[in-house]
Amino acid sequence: MLFYQSYLQYFAWSQNELSKLFLPPYQPLNYFLFYVGMRFFGHYLISLVFALLFINAAKYLNKKYEERFFYKEEFYLVALSIFLVGYPLAIFYLIAVILIYLLAHFIFIGARGNFKERLSTYYLWLPIAIFAIIIIERLKILEWWKLLKI
């Protein structure tokens, strides 16, 4: 889909006398590639980098603290969720996961008074990601959301 949008952008620019000046031979091909990369692929690249950084940090912390935080396959659920929600929603997604986890922890563990039990986030990652994807259209109309867009 993104490659098709890039093709359509090239085609649209090539049909107009003024926008034709943005394409080769008037401009280097790098200009068009940078424009398309930032316009269509930028959000996905940022979320991919963010997901990979989160995987590496989570694996490091999990190993350092003797596998206390995540199951082995949970890293990939987190990375997939971060990549799917995309930038800038991933920031709010991670905050939502932390807040929902803390709320669940206080309700289920705190009510029993046994704070030695562990509550896993394994079943929180994908449902919260789906919820975040559903509400993104409502967030796009907010002014502060527009400040985070690239």
C-alpha positions in Angstrom: 0.0 0.0 0.0 2.8 2.4 0.9 4.6 1.7 -2.3 1.4 2.2 -4.3 0.9 5.6 -2.5 4.5 6.5 -3.4 3.8 5.6 -7.1 0.6 7.7 -7.0 2.6 10.6 -5.6 5.2 10.3 -8.3 2.5 10.1 -11.0 0.6 13.1 -9.6 3.8 15.2 -9.5 4.8 14.2 -13.0 1.4 15.4 -14.4 1.7 18.9 -13.1 4.0 21.5 -14.7 5.0 23.0 -11.4 5.4 19.9 -9.4 7.3 18.3 -12.2 10.2 20.4 -11.0 10.4 18.3 -7.8 11.3 15.2 -9.9 14.4 14.2 -11.9 16.0 15.6 -14.0 15.3 18.9 -12.1 15.9 17.5 -8.7 17.9 14.5 -7.6 16.0 11.3 -7.0 17.0 11.6 -3.3 14.6 14.5 -2.9 11.6 12.4 -3.9 12.7 9.4 -1.9 13.2 11.5 1.2 9.8 13.1 0.8 8.1 9.8 0.3 10.1 8.2 3.1 9.1 10.9 5.6 5.5 11.3 4.4 4.5 7.6 4.0 7.2 5.4 5.7 8.4 7.6 8.5 5.8 6.6 11.2 6.4 2.9 10.5 10.2 3.3 10.7 10.0 5.2 14.0 7.7 2.6 15.5 9.9 -0.2 14.3 13.0 1.4 15.9 11.0 2.0 19.1 9.9 -1.6 19.1 13.4 -2.9 18.6 14.8 -0.7 21.3 12.0 -1.9 23.7 12.8 -5.5 22.9 16.5 -5.0 23.7 15.9 -3.0 26.8 13.3 -5.5 28.1 15.5 -8.5 27.4 18.4 -6.9 29.2 16.4 -5.9 32.2 14.7 -9.3 32.3 18.0 -11.1 32.2 19.5 -8.8 34.8 16.6 -9.4 37.2 16.5 -13.2 36.7 13.5 -13.5 34.3 11.2 -11.7 36.7 9.3 -9.4 34.3 8.5 -11.1 31.0 7.9 -14.5 29.6 10.3 -15.4 26.7 7.6 -14.9 24.0 6.2 -11.8 25.6 9.0 -9.6 24.1 7.6 -10.3 20.6 4.1 -9.5 21.7 5.3 -6.2 23.0 7.3 -5.4 19.9 4.4 -6.3 17.6 2.0 -4.2 19.6 4.3 -1.2 19.6 4.8 -1.6 15.9 1.1 -2.0 15.1 -0.1 1.0 17.1 2.6 3.1 15.5 4.1 6.5 16.4 3.0 8.6 18.3 0.3 6.4 19.7 3.0 4.0 21.1 4.0 6.5 23.7 0.4 6.6 25.1 0.0 2.9 24.6 2.9 2.1 26.9 1.6 4.6 29.5 -1.8 2.9 29.3 -0.3 -0.5 29.8 1.6 0.6 32.8 -1.5 2.3 34.4 -3.8 -0.6 33.7 -1.2 -3.1 35.1 -0.8 -1.0 38.3 -4.6 -0.8 38.7 -4.9 -4.6 38.2 -2.0 -5.2 40.5 -3.6 -3.1 43.3 -7.0 -4.7 42.8 -6.0 -8.4 42.5 -2.9 -8.6 44.5 -3.4 -5.7 47.0 -6.9 -6.9 47.9 -5.5 -10.2 49.1 -2.6 -8.6 51.0 -0.1 -11.0 49.4 2.4 -8.8 47.6 4.7 -11.7 46.9 2.5 -12.9 44.0 3.3 -11.8 40.5 0.7 -10.5 38.1 1.8 -10.9 34.5 1.3 -8.4 31.7 1.2 -11.2 29.1 -2.5 -10.9 28.5 -2.6 -7.1 28.5 -0.4 -6.2 25.5 -2.6 -7.1 22.6 -6.0 -6.1 23.9 -4.8 -2.7 24.9 -3.1 -2.3 21.5 -6.4 -3.2 19.8 -8.2 -0.7 22.0 -5.6 2.0 21.2 -5.9 1.4 17.5 -9.7 1.7 17.8 -9.6 5.1 19.6 -6.8 6.7 17.5 -9.4 8.5 15.3 -10.7 10.3 18.3 -7.2 11.3 19.4 -6.3 12.7 16.0 -8.6 15.7 16.4 -6.8 16.9 19.6 -4.3 19.8 19.3 -1.6 18.2 21.3 -1.7 15.1 19.1 -0.9 17.2 16.1 2.3 18.4 17.8 3.6 14.9 17.9 3.2 14.1 14.2 6.2 14.2 12.0 
